[in-house]
């Protein structure tokens, strides 16, 4: 195992850091300091630091301090490990590609990047995947009004509006060709490797990210840190780890250096379910645990499902069967997966037909015991089921039976007309609630439109009252909001 270490600070005329060999914990590491135009200097990393001891860096006696000579800029000082000649990196990389890393994290990296084991998921392809793909092809044909067994010739990749029109044209064509060509074996292989393909751009890892992670060690380390920060935040949200308070004298900067397996075990004990989703496709980069892989989107989904389960469990205030949920824009469907595991058994997902394909694939494989109903398949009214619907069918749903509507990530970017359509329909449901987890950065949706701020659109639509609004537990810059409709039932 390589020597570990980071440069923590170059302030007040001093360069501080640490160097540690996990295989030779009692040995002190030499650090070579380089300054252009000066001979190299060797210092020993043998200073005791309490924070390093807490982080299990041996006995904690592996810190170093170097006094920067007068007139030398801190940026001109660099250090390498004497044992292998490798540069000692700063604890916060200033590389342009990752310049916002520290702002994306909810926790400080007081000891540099934590050691988190990450790898790419491994799955097994089966004949059953082809059978699932045939169902998905039939469902897609139903949603798109395609003639059975033939290409529609209508350019279905161009049928969507708003921001997703560009995404569909640029990233979905290969999958659309297999769907319209009814190529079940080809589609099955494609979906099995979805995390390495362009189809999941915007909802999962995607081809560009996969290739970058495969070839860039710095990128892997940064992404692993973001995922781990998300997992620690989930543990804090559930009360499995204490929230750190910088204004108090006590624990600070320690949660990011906890043990992965311990944190996962605590979360699973709290939720009473396994945290890792079943590995339905290969090639997804994530935190590797003894039970599977965890990436940021599955962690976001786990938190959302926990909040949904809390909100629908109080069924006394709803005249609806067991807290039915309708999620709009559900990505790969992982919130529905976790909600099902947490006991929410009536769940409807509404999305574009091409996204329905992904949701159906993931949920059928991940929940073989569940009744997953695809577009065009028979619906058993009032029975426990996960129903997947195309956006065109939203107005035909029994919205009055829905206790909670939910959106995460997509309301700001689906276009004002589409969002208004959903809000008006939901606002007409007496006593329903709407949970929104979204950002408010107002980035570009397309060349002529900005992304929207959800609560402002809700205020403009009318028919809602806000119950709460607070920063999201897991994601910096995201807001969790709950609204209820003000529409009342007509008198009998």
C-alpha positions in Angstrom: 0.0 0.0 0.0 1.3 3.4 -0.9 2.3 6.1 1.6 -0.6 8.4 2.3 -0.6 12.1 3.1 -1.8 15.6 2.3 -0.7 19.2 2.6 -3.3 20.8 4.8 -2.4 24.5 4.9 0.1 27.1 3.6 -0.9 29.9 5.9 1.0 32.3 8.3 4.3 31.4 6.7 4.0 27.7 7.5 3.3 24.7 5.3 1.6 21.9 7.3 0.6 18.4 6.4 1.0 14.7 7.2 2.5 11.5 5.8 1.7 8.0 6.9 2.4 4.4 5.8 -0.4 2.1 6.8 1.8 -0.9 6.5 4.6 0.6 8.7 2.6 2.5 11.2 5.4 3.2 13.6 7.9 4.4 11.0 8.2 8.1 10.4 8.1 9.2 6.8 10.6 11.7 5.3 9.2 14.5 3.2 11.3 16.4 0.6 10.5 20.0 0.2 11.2 21.6 -3.2 11.4 25.4 -3.9 12.5 26.5 -7.4 16.1 27.9 -7.3 16.9 26.3 -3.9 18.3 22.9 -2.9 15.7 20.4 -1.7 15.2 20.1 2.0 14.2 16.9 4.0 11.9 17.1 7.0 10.4 14.3 9.1 6.7 13.8 9.5 6.9 13.0 13.3 4.7 15.6 14.9 1.8 14.4 17.0 -1.6 15.6 16.0 -4.8 14.6 17.9 -6.9 14.8 14.8 -4.7 12.2 13.0 -4.8 9.9 16.0 -8.6 10.1 15.9 -8.6 9.3 12.2 -6.5 6.2 13.0 -3.4 7.4 11.3 -1.2 5.2 13.5 -0.4 6.9 16.8 -1.1 10.3 15.3 2.6 11.1 15.2 2.9 11.7 11.5 2.4 15.4 11.0 4.9 17.9 9.7 5.5 21.6 9.6 7.8 23.5 7.3 8.6 27.2 7.7 8.4 28.9 4.4 11.5 31.1 3.8 10.8 34.9 3.6 10.0 36.1 0.1 8.9 32.7 -1.1 5.3 32.4 -2.2 3.4 29.4 -0.8 2.4 28.4 -4.3 6.1 27.9 -5.2 6.6 25.3 -2.5 5.9 21.6 -3.3 6.5 18.4 -1.4 7.1 14.7 -2.3 7.2 11.5 -0.3 10.9 10.5 -0.1 9.9 6.8 -0.1 8.4 6.8 -3.6 9.0 10.3 -5.1 5.2 10.9 -5.5 3.9 14.5 -5.0 2.0 15.2 -1.8 -1.4 16.7 -2.9 -3.2 19.5 -1.2 -6.2 18.3 0.9 -8.5 20.5 -1.3 -7.6 20.2 -5.0 -7.6 23.4 -6.8 -7.7 21.8 -10.2 -10.1 23.6 -12.4 -12.2 20.5 -13.2 -13.0 20.1 -9.5 -12.7 23.7 -8.2 -16.2 23.5 -6.7 -15.7 20.2 -4.8 -15.4 21.7 -1.4 -18.6 23.7 -2.0 -20.5 20.5 -3.0 -19.5 18.8 0.3 -21.4 19.3 3.5 -18.4 18.3 5.6 -14.9 19.6 5.9 -11.9 17.6 4.7 -9.7 18.4 7.7 -7.5 15.4 7.0 -7.8 15.4 3.2 -9.7 13.0 1.1 -11.0 10.0 3.2 -10.0 6.5 2.2 -13.1 5.1 0.6 -13.1 1.9 -1.4 -14.9 2.5 -4.7 -15.2 0.4 -7.9 -17.5 -0.4 -10.8 -20.4 -2.6 -10.2 -20.5 -6.1 -11.6 -23.7 -7.9 -12.7 -24.7 -11.0 -14.5 -26.6 -11.0 -17.8 -29.5 -13.6 -18.0 -32.0 -14.8 -20.5 -34.6 -13.2 -18.3 -33.3 -9.8 -19.3 -34.4 -10.4 -22.9 -37.9 -11.3 -21.7 -38.0 -8.1 -19.7 -36.8 -6.1 -22.7 -39.7 -7.6 -24.8 -42.2 -6.2 -22.2 -40.4 -2.9 -22.3 -40.6 -2.7 -26.1 -44.4 -3.4 -26.0 -44.8 -0.8 -23.4 -42.8 1.8 -25.3 -44.8 1.0 -28.5 -48.1 1.6 -26.5 -46.9 4.9 -25.1 -45.6 6.2 -28.5 -48.5 4.8 -30.6 -46.1 2.7 -32.6 -47.5 0.1 -35.0 -46.7 -3.4 -33.8 -43.4 -4.7 -35.3 -42.5 -1.6 -37.4 -40.7 1.7 -37.1 -43.2 4.5 -36.9 -41.3 6.7 -39.3 -42.4 9.7 -37.3 -39.1 10.6 -35.7 -40.0 9.7 -32.2 -36.7 11.0 -30.9 -37.9 14.5 -31.8 -41.3 14.3 -30.1 -40.3 15.7 -26.7 -40.3 19.4 -25.8 -38.2 21.6 -23.5 -34.8 20.7 -22.2 -35.4 16.9 -22.7 -35.8 17.5 -26.5 -32.1 18.3 -26.7 -31.2 15.4 -24.4 -33.3 12.9 -26.4 -31.9 14.0 -29.7 -28.3 13.8 -28.5 -28.3 10.8 -26.2 -31.3 8.5 -26.8 -31.1 7.7 -30.5 -29.4 4.3 -30.2 -31.9 3.0 -27.6 -34.9 4.5 -29.6 -33.7 2.6 -32.7 -33.7 -0.7 -30.8 -37.1 0.0 -29.3 -38.7 0.9 -32.6 -36.9 -2.0 -34.3 -38.2 -4.4 -31.6 -34.7 -5.7 -31.0 -35.2 -7.3 -27.6 -31.8 -9.1 -27.4 -29.9 -5.9 -28.4 -32.0 -3.8 -26.0 -31.3 -6.2 -23.2 -27.6 -6.0 -23.7 -27.7 -2.2 -24.0 -29.7 -1.8 -20.7 -27.4 -4.3 -18.9 -24.6 -1.8 -19.7 -26.7 1.3 -19.3 -24.2 3.0 -17.0 -21.7 2.9 -19.7 -24.0 4.3 -22.4 -25.4 7.7 -23.3 -29.1 6.8 -22.6 -28.8 7.5 -18.8 -27.3 11.0 -19.3 -28.9 13.2 -16.7 -30.4 10.4 -14.6 -27.3 8.3 -13.8 -23.6 8.0 -14.7 -23.6 7.9 -18.5 -21.0 7.2 -21.1 -18.9 10.3 -20.7 -18.7 10.0 -17.0 -17.9 6.3 -17.2 -15.0 6.9 -19.5 -13.7 9.7 -17.4 -13.9 7.6 -14.2 -12.2 4.7 -16.0 -9.2 6.9 -17.1 -8.8 9.5 -14.4 -7.7 8.6 -10.9 -8.2 12.2 -9.6 -11.8 12.2 -10.9 -12.4 8.8 -9.1 -11.1 10.2 -5.9 -13.2 13.3 -6.1 -16.3 11.5 -7.0 -15.8 8.9 -4.2 -15.4 11.8 -1.8 -18.7 13.3 -3.0 -20.5 9.9 -2.6 -19.1 9.4 0.8 -20.1 12.9 1.9 -23.6 12.0 0.7 -23.6 8.8 2.7 -22.4 10.5 5.9 -25.1 13.1 5.4 -27.7 10.4 5.1 -26.5 8.9 8.4 -26.8 12.3 10.1 -30.3 12.8 8.7 -31.4 9.5 10.1 -29.7 10.2 13.5 -27.2 7.4 12.9 -24.3 9.9 13.3 -24.3 13.0 15.4 -24.4 16.3 13.5 -21.1 18.2 14.0 -21.2 21.8 15.2 -18.3 24.0 14.3 -19.3 26.7 16.9 -19.0 24.2 19.8 -15.9 22.7 21.4 -16.4 19.0 20.6 -16.6 16.7 17.7 -15.7 18.4 14.4 -14.4 17.1 11.1 -14.6 13.5 12.3 -17.6 12.0 10.5 -15.9 12.0 7.1 -13.3 9.6 8.5 -15.7 7.1 10.0 -15.7 3.5 8.8 -17.9 2.8 5.7 -19.2 -0.6 6.9 -20.1 0.8 10.3 -22.0 3.7 8.9 -23.9 1.4 6.4 -24.7 -1.0 9.3 -26.2 1.9 11.4 -28.3 3.2 8.5 -29.6 -0.3 7.7 -30.5 -0.8 11.4 -32.4 2.4 11.4 -34.3 1.8 8.2 -34.6 -2.0 8.6 -33.7 -2.6 5.0 -30.5 -3.2 3.1 -29.1 0.1 1.8 -27.5 -1.1 -1.5 -29.8 -1.6 -4.4 -29.7 -4.9 -6.3 -27.0 -4.8 -9.0 -29.2 -4.7 -12.1 -26.6 -3.4 -14.5 -22.8 -3.4 -14.8 -20.3 -0.6 -14.8 -21.8 1.8 -12.2 -19.1 3.6 -10.1 -19.9 3.6 -6.5 -18.8 3.1 -2.9 -18.0 -0.6 -2.6 -19.5 -2.3 0.5 -19.8 -5.9 1.6 -23.5 -5.9 0.4 -23.1 -3.9 -2.9 -22.5 -0.6 -4.4 -23.8 2.9 -3.4 -23.8 5.9 -5.6 -25.1 9.4 -5.0 -28.4 8.9 -6.7 -29.4 5.8 -4.8 -28.5 7.6 -1.6 -30.7 10.5 -2.6 -33.5 8.0 -3.4 -33.1 6.3 0.0 -33.5 9.6 1.8 -36.5 10.6 -0.3 -38.2 7.3 0.3 -37.6 7.7 4.0 -39.3 11.1 3.9 -42.1 9.8 1.8 -42.7 6.9 4.2 -42.9 9.4 7.1 -45.4 11.6 5.2 -47.8 8.9 4.1 -47.7 6.8 7.3 -50.0 9.3 9.0 -53.0 8.0 7.0 -55.7 9.3 9.3 -55.8 12.7 7.6 -56.2 11.1 4.1 -59.4 9.5 2.7 -57.1 7.4 0.5 -56.0 3.8 0.5 -52.7 3.4 2.4 -51.0 6.5 1.3 -50.7 6.2 -2.5 -47.7 8.1 -4.0 -47.3 9.6 -7.5 -43.7 10.5 -8.5 -43.2 12.8 -11.5 -39.8 12.4 -13.2 -38.5 9.5 -11.2 -35.1 8.9 -12.9 -34.3 5.2 -12.7 -37.0 4.6 -10.2 -34.9 4.0 -7.1 -37.1 6.1 -4.8 -40.0 3.8 -5.7 -37.7 0.8 -4.9 -36.8 2.1 -1.5 -40.4 3.2 -0.8 -41.6 -0.3 -1.6 -39.0 -1.8 0.8 -40.2 0.6 3.5 -43.8 -0.5 3.1 -45.2 2.0 0.6 -47.0 -0.4 -1.8 -49.0 1.9 -4.0 -46.7 3.9 -6.1 -47.1 5.5 -9.6 -44.2 6.8 -11.7 -44.8 9.3 -14.5 -42.2 10.1 -17.0 -41.2 10.2 -20.7 -41.7 6.9 -22.5 -37.9 6.4 -23.0 -37.4 6.9 -19.2 -40.2 4.4 -18.5 -38.0 1.9 -20.2 -35.2 2.5 -17.7 -37.6 2.5 -14.8 -39.2 -0.7 -15.8 -35.9 -2.5 -16.4 -34.5 -1.5 -13.0 -37.7 -2.1 -10.9 -38.6 -5.5 -12.5 -35.1 -6.8 -11.9 -34.7 -5.2 -8.4 -38.2 -6.2 -7.1 -39.2 -9.5 -8.6 -41.7 -9.9 -5.8 -43.5 -6.7 -6.7 -46.3 -6.2 -9.2 -44.6 -3.8 -11.6 -47.2 -2.6 -14.2 -45.8 -1.1 -17.5 -47.7 1.2 -19.9 -50.4 -0.7 -21.7 -50.5 -3.6 -19.2 -53.6 -4.4 -17.2 -54.0 -2.3 -14.0 -55.6 -3.9 -10.9 -57.5 -1.0 -9.3 -56.9 -0.6 -5.6 -54.3 -3.4 -5.4 -50.6 -2.9 -4.2 -48.5 -2.2 -7.3 -45.8 -0.1 -8.8 -47.4 1.5 -11.9 -45.2 3.1 -14.6 -47.0 5.6 -16.8 -46.1 7.9 -19.7 -46.5 11.6 -19.2 -49.4 11.7 -21.7 -51.4 9.4 -19.4 -51.0 11.6 -16.3 -54.4 13.3 -16.7 -56.1 9.9 -17.0 -54.8 8.7 -13.6 -57.1 8.7 -10.6 -55.3 11.6 -9.0 -57.9 11.8 -6.3 -56.5 8.6 -4.8 -53.0 10.0 -4.4 -51.9 11.1 -1.0 -48.5 12.5 -1.9 -47.1 13.8 -5.1 -43.3 13.9 -5.3 -40.7 15.4 -7.6 -36.9 15.4 -7.2 -34.5 17.1 -9.7 -36.7 17.6 -12.7 -39.4 20.3 -12.0 -37.0 23.2 -12.7 -36.0 22.0 -16.1 -39.1 20.5 -17.8 -40.4 23.8 -19.2 -43.0 26.2 -17.8 -46.0 24.8 -19.7 -45.3 21.3 -18.6 -44.8 22.2 -15.0 -47.9 24.4 -15.0 -49.9 21.4 -16.3 -48.8 19.2 -13.4 -49.3 21.9 -10.8 -52.8 22.8 -11.9 -53.8 19.1 -12.0 -52.3 18.5 -8.5 -53.8 21.7 -7.1 -57.3 20.4 -8.0 -56.9 17.3 -5.7 -58.4 18.0 -2.3 -56.1 17.4 0.6 -53.1 16.2 -1.4 -49.5 17.1 -0.6 -46.6 17.8 -2.9 -43.0 17.1 -1.8 -40.3 18.9 -3.8 -36.6 18.4 -3.6 -35.0 20.7 -6.2 -32.3 23.3 -6.8 -32.9 27.0 -7.5 -29.8 28.0 -9.4 -31.8 29.1 -12.5 -29.3 27.6 -14.9 -30.0 27.4 -18.6 -32.8 25.0 -19.6 -32.2 25.8 -23.3 -30.9 28.6 -25.4 -33.9 30.9 -24.6 -35.1 29.7 -21.1 -33.7 29.5 -17.6 -34.6 26.7 -15.2 -37.4 27.5 -12.8 -37.7 28.0 -9.1 -40.4 25.6 -7.9 -42.0 27.5 -5.1 -42.4 30.6 -7.3 -44.1 28.5 -10.0 -46.4 27.0 -7.3 -47.3 30.4 -6.0 -48.1 31.5 -9.5 -50.3 28.4 -10.2 -52.3 28.9 -7.0 -54.1 26.2 -5.0 -51.2 25.4 -2.6 -50.0 26.4 0.9 -46.5 25.7 2.0 -46.0 23.5 5.1 -42.2 23.8 5.4 -39.0 24.7 3.5 -35.5 23.9 4.5 -32.1 23.0 3.0 -31.8 19.4 1.9 -30.0 17.2 4.3 -27.8 15.5 1.7 -27.2 18.0 -1.1 -25.7 21.5 -0.9 -27.8 24.0 -2.8 -31.0 21.9 -2.8 -34.2 22.7 -1.0 -36.8 20.4 0.4 -40.3 21.8 0.5 -43.7 20.4 1.4 -47.0 21.9 0.1 -50.6 20.9 0.6 -53.5 21.8 -1.7 -56.1 24.2 -0.5 -58.9 22.8 -2.6 -61.7 21.4 -0.6 -64.0 18.4 -1.3 -67.4 19.4 -2.8 -70.2 18.9 -0.3 -72.1 15.6 -0.5 
